[in-house]
Amino acid sequence: MRALRSILMAFSMFSRLPVPRTAWEPDNMTYMLAAFPLIGCAIGLLLWGWLWVCGALSIGTALSAAGMTLLPVAVTGGVHLDGFCDTMDALASHAEPQRARAILKDPHAGAFAVIGVCAYFLLYFALCTELAPQRRFLCCFLPILSRAVSGFAGVCFPVADKGLLHDFSASADKRTSLGILIAWFVIGAAAMLCFDALAGAAAAIAAAACCAIVYRMSGRRFGGMSGDLAGYLLQTAELSMLACLVLFGKAGLVCCS
């Protein structure tokens, strides 16, 4: 029952999907971060459904790409993009760690947050239009891998100060959660490798690289991880993996031709 409560709490915290409410207690957070990739599975299934509809109705590339870009935001309510925006403002300030953490907590969006999120959506949409139709379903695995690395960071990386991520990390069964998150990453990467070895391997490496970069950045620029930085990691990992699917997918087609 504890595992089920952790799953329900993860869905109620990180998605807008209707689930029964769970009491905000440390015991119910034990496997919450480990359950994070399950939300990625739900997003992946919805993306697969959207792509099937696009194929069945012969929907054009632009509208199909728009759905692929906006559907994850609709499911999550933009909770991770909020962290991405806050991090963009904090990074642009070049402030010392204490001041940078204060900017992360500021609810107001600065100019660099707006510029960053606009650039993010534009690039994500453009990359989606460049995916070959037979490779678009590979995007269904990206939300799983991105949440696996983000959950890994929440469990393993030092946390800067008290906040939601601190509560989740402190309540987690770290050893079990770590094993589950690694398993999620391996399963998602293996699935992509089965369909496209070159692009799938590149995407998995990109996600791991983003995790390493954020680990270094969080320590040097912010004094440790936070919920906003975990959201930043998730979004940059998804964008980086999508870029790899496009670039290495095209490289694979060129090599085969």
C-alpha positions as CSV (number, residue, x, y, z in Angstrom):
1,M,0.0,0.0,0.0
2,R,2.9,2.4,0.7
3,A,4.1,2.0,-2.9
4,L,0.6,2.7,-4.2
5,R,0.3,5.8,-2.1
6,S,3.7,7.0,-3.4
7,I,2.5,6.5,-7.0
8,L,-0.7,8.4,-6.3
9,M,1.2,11.2,-4.6
10,A,3.6,11.4,-7.6
11,F,0.8,11.7,-10.0
12,S,-1.1,14.3,-7.9
13,M,2.1,16.4,-7.5
14,F,3.6,16.2,-11.0
15,S,0.6,15.8,-13.3
16,R,-2.9,17.0,-13.8
17,L,-4.2,13.5,-14.3
18,P,-7.1,12.8,-11.9
19,V,-6.1,10.5,-9.1
20,P,-7.3,10.0,-5.5
21,R,-5.7,12.5,-3.1
22,T,-3.1,11.1,-0.7
23,A,-2.2,12.5,2.7
24,W,1.0,14.7,2.7
25,E,3.0,12.4,5.0
26,P,6.7,11.3,4.8
27,D,5.6,7.6,4.7
28,N,3.7,8.3,1.5
29,M,6.8,9.8,-0.1
30,T,9.0,6.8,0.3
31,Y,8.9,5.7,-3.4
32,M,7.5,9.0,-4.8
33,L,10.6,9.8,-6.8
34,A,10.9,6.2,-8.0
35,A,7.4,6.4,-9.4
36,F,8.2,9.6,-11.3
37,P,8.9,7.8,-14.6
38,L,5.4,6.3,-14.5
39,I,4.1,9.8,-15.3
40,G,6.5,9.6,-18.3
41,C,4.8,6.4,-19.3
42,A,1.4,8.1,-19.2
43,I,2.7,10.9,-21.3
44,G,4.3,8.5,-23.7
45,L,1.0,6.6,-24.2
46,L,-0.8,9.8,-24.8
47,L,1.8,10.9,-27.4
48,W,1.5,7.5,-29.1
49,G,-2.3,8.0,-29.2
50,W,-1.9,11.5,-30.7
51,L,0.5,10.2,-33.3
52,W,-1.9,7.4,-34.2
53,V,-4.7,9.9,-34.7
54,C,-2.4,12.1,-36.8
55,G,-1.6,9.1,-39.0
56,A,-5.2,7.9,-39.2
57,L,-6.5,11.4,-40.2
58,S,-3.5,12.4,-42.3
59,I,-2.9,15.4,-40.1
60,G,0.0,17.6,-41.3
61,T,3.5,17.9,-39.9
62,A,3.0,21.3,-38.3
63,L,-0.2,20.4,-36.3
64,S,1.3,17.0,-35.4
65,A,4.5,18.7,-34.1
66,A,2.4,21.2,-32.2
67,G,0.6,18.4,-30.4
68,M,3.8,16.6,-29.6
69,T,5.1,19.9,-28.1
70,L,2.1,20.9,-26.1
71,L,0.7,17.6,-24.9
72,P,3.3,17.0,-22.2
73,V,2.7,20.5,-20.9
74,A,-1.0,19.9,-20.7
75,V,-0.4,16.7,-18.7
76,T,2.0,18.2,-16.2
77,G,0.5,21.7,-16.0
78,G,3.9,23.1,-16.8
79,V,5.3,22.4,-13.4
80,H,8.7,21.4,-14.7
81,L,8.8,24.4,-17.2
82,D,8.3,26.6,-14.1
83,G,11.6,25.3,-12.8
84,F,13.2,25.7,-16.2
85,C,12.2,29.4,-16.3
86,D,13.3,30.1,-12.7
87,T,16.7,28.5,-13.5
88,M,17.1,30.5,-16.6
89,D,16.6,33.7,-14.6
90,A,19.1,32.5,-11.9
91,L,21.7,31.5,-14.4
92,A,21.5,34.8,-16.3
93,S,22.1,36.7,-13.0
94,H,25.6,35.2,-12.5
95,A,25.0,35.8,-8.8
96,E,26.6,34.0,-5.9
97,P,24.9,30.8,-4.7
98,Q,22.8,32.4,-2.0
99,R,21.5,35.1,-4.3
100,A,20.9,32.5,-7.1
101,R,18.8,30.3,-4.8
102,A,16.7,33.4,-3.8
103,I,16.1,34.0,-7.5
104,L,14.9,30.4,-7.9
105,K,12.3,31.0,-5.2
106,D,11.1,34.3,-6.7
107,P,7.6,33.6,-8.2
108,H,8.0,36.4,-10.7
109,A,9.3,35.6,-14.2
110,G,12.1,37.7,-15.5
111,A,13.1,38.6,-19.0
112,F,15.5,35.6,-19.3
113,A,12.8,33.2,-18.2
114,V,10.5,34.5,-21.0
115,I,13.3,34.4,-23.6
116,G,14.3,30.9,-22.5
117,V,10.9,29.3,-22.6
118,C,10.1,30.9,-26.0
119,A,13.3,29.6,-27.4
120,Y,12.6,26.2,-25.8
121,F,9.2,25.8,-27.4
122,L,10.4,27.1,-30.8
123,L,13.3,24.6,-30.9
124,Y,11.3,21.7,-29.6
125,F,8.5,22.3,-32.2
126,A,11.1,22.7,-35.0
127,L,12.8,19.5,-34.0
128,C,9.5,17.6,-34.0
129,T,8.8,18.7,-37.5
130,E,12.2,17.3,-38.6
131,L,11.5,13.8,-37.2
132,A,10.8,11.3,-39.9
133,P,7.2,10.0,-39.6
134,Q,8.4,6.4,-38.9
135,R,10.6,7.7,-36.1
136,R,8.2,10.0,-34.3
137,F,7.0,7.3,-32.0
138,L,10.5,7.2,-30.4
139,C,9.5,10.5,-28.7
140,C,7.1,8.4,-26.5
141,F,10.2,7.1,-24.6
142,L,11.7,10.5,-23.9
143,P,9.4,11.4,-21.0
144,I,10.4,8.2,-19.3
145,L,14.1,8.7,-19.6
146,S,13.9,12.4,-18.6
147,R,12.0,11.6,-15.4
148,A,14.4,8.8,-14.6
149,V,17.4,11.1,-14.7
150,S,15.5,13.9,-12.9
151,G,14.4,11.5,-10.2
152,F,18.0,10.1,-9.9
153,A,19.2,13.7,-9.3
154,G,16.5,14.2,-6.6
155,V,17.6,11.0,-4.8
156,C,21.4,11.2,-5.2
157,F,22.5,14.8,-5.6
158,P,23.1,17.0,-2.5
159,V,20.1,19.3,-1.9
160,A,20.9,23.0,-1.3
161,D,18.3,23.9,1.3
162,K,14.9,23.0,2.6
163,G,12.0,22.8,0.2
164,L,9.9,20.2,-1.7
165,L,12.8,18.4,-3.1
166,H,14.4,18.2,0.3
167,D,11.3,16.7,1.7
168,F,11.0,14.2,-1.1
169,S,14.7,13.2,-0.9
170,A,14.7,12.9,2.9
171,S,11.6,10.7,2.9
172,A,12.8,8.4,0.1
173,D,14.1,4.9,0.4
174,K,17.2,5.9,-1.5
175,R,18.6,2.5,-2.2
176,T,15.4,1.0,-3.6
177,S,14.5,4.2,-5.4
178,L,17.9,4.4,-7.1
179,G,17.6,0.8,-8.3
180,I,14.1,1.5,-9.7
181,L,15.1,4.7,-11.5
182,I,18.1,3.0,-13.1
183,A,15.9,0.2,-14.2
184,W,13.5,2.7,-15.8
185,F,16.3,4.4,-17.6
186,V,17.7,1.1,-18.9
187,I,14.3,-0.1,-20.1
188,G,13.6,3.1,-21.9
189,A,17.0,3.3,-23.5
190,A,16.9,-0.4,-24.5
191,A,13.5,0.2,-26.2
192,M,14.9,3.0,-28.3
193,L,18.0,1.0,-29.1
194,C,15.8,-1.8,-30.5
195,F,14.1,0.5,-33.0
196,D,17.1,2.8,-33.8
197,A,20.5,1.8,-32.4
198,L,22.4,5.0,-33.4
199,A,19.8,7.6,-32.4
200,G,18.7,5.7,-29.3
201,A,22.2,5.4,-28.0
202,A,22.9,9.1,-28.7
203,A,19.6,10.1,-26.9
204,A,20.5,8.0,-23.8
205,I,24.0,9.4,-23.7
206,A,22.6,12.9,-24.0
207,A,20.3,12.4,-21.0
208,A,23.1,11.1,-18.9
209,A,25.3,14.0,-20.0
210,C,22.6,16.5,-19.0
211,C,22.4,14.8,-15.6
212,A,26.2,15.2,-15.1
213,I,26.2,18.8,-16.3
214,V,23.4,19.8,-13.9
215,Y,25.2,18.0,-11.0
216,R,28.3,20.1,-11.6
217,M,26.2,23.3,-12.2
218,S,24.0,22.8,-9.1
219,G,27.0,22.5,-6.8
220,R,29.0,25.4,-8.3
221,R,26.2,27.9,-9.0
222,F,23.6,27.0,-6.4
223,G,25.2,25.1,-3.6
224,G,23.1,22.0,-4.3
225,M,20.0,20.7,-6.1
226,S,16.5,22.1,-5.8
227,G,13.1,21.3,-7.3
228,D,13.6,24.0,-9.9
229,L,16.9,22.6,-11.0
230,A,15.3,19.1,-11.2
231,G,12.7,20.6,-13.5
232,Y,15.4,22.3,-15.5
233,L,17.2,19.0,-15.9
234,L,14.1,17.2,-17.0
235,Q,13.3,19.8,-19.7
236,T,16.9,20.1,-21.0
237,A,17.2,16.3,-21.1
238,E,14.1,16.0,-23.2
239,L,15.2,18.7,-25.6
240,S,18.7,17.2,-25.9
241,M,17.3,13.7,-26.5
242,L,14.9,15.0,-29.2
243,A,17.8,16.8,-30.9
244,C,19.8,13.5,-30.9
245,L,16.8,11.6,-32.4
246,V,16.6,14.1,-35.2
247,L,20.4,14.5,-36.0
248,F,21.4,10.9,-35.5
249,G,18.3,9.6,-37.2
250,K,19.1,11.6,-40.3
251,A,22.7,10.4,-40.0
252,G,21.5,6.8,-39.9
253,L,19.3,7.3,-43.0
254,V,22.3,8.8,-44.9
255,C,24.5,5.9,-43.9
256,C,21.9,3.4,-45.1
257,S,21.3,5.1,-48.4
